[in-house]
Amino acid sequence: MKRFPSKLIKSLDKRVQNNSLRELKIAGEDVDFYSNDYLGFASSHAIFSKAQKLCETYNLKQNGATGSRLISGNHQLYQITEDFLAVFHQTEAALMFNSGYDANIGFFSSVPQKGDLIFFDELIHASIRDGISMSTAKAYKFKHNDIDDLQDKVSRHDFKEDS
């Protein structure tokens, strides 16, 4: 077997000495203040049982989506859930995303259009910033929680009503 490059070994040793070497760990039964599952849905027996029943009810035989929803990964459960969410939120439609990151990318890269303006706090989440960078709208950041800086940025623009 080939040996690890000495430069990487030195770098890893330095991390050990600095107490900054990270290791993969198996999550325990501790109170969860560190994962994205802070509500505990991933380990909920009730949700797991309901998901199993839904798989049986809708005769789901796949272990995954097989692809993006636009190509091959769509399923009637998505539509049923989105219809439910639209009714619940009293809106004409709903669209589910698999993560907050994807929701922010999806929204900000497609909803704001050319000619629109986005004003955002300089400390917004990186996923929102990523979505805004994909948008055709003009975007302006203002200092964190600084309403005066925001007002200054807004006052520089002549807003015209959509005709």
Secondary structure, 3 states (H helix, E strand, C coil): CCCCCHHHHHHHHHHHHCCCCCCCCCCCCCCCCCCCCCCCHHHCHHHHHHHHHHHHHCCCCCCCCCCCHHHHHCCHHHHHHHHHHHHHCCCCCCCCCCCHHHHHHHHHHHCCCCCCEEEEECCCCHHHHHHHHCCCCEEEEECCCCHHHHHHHHHCCCCCCCC
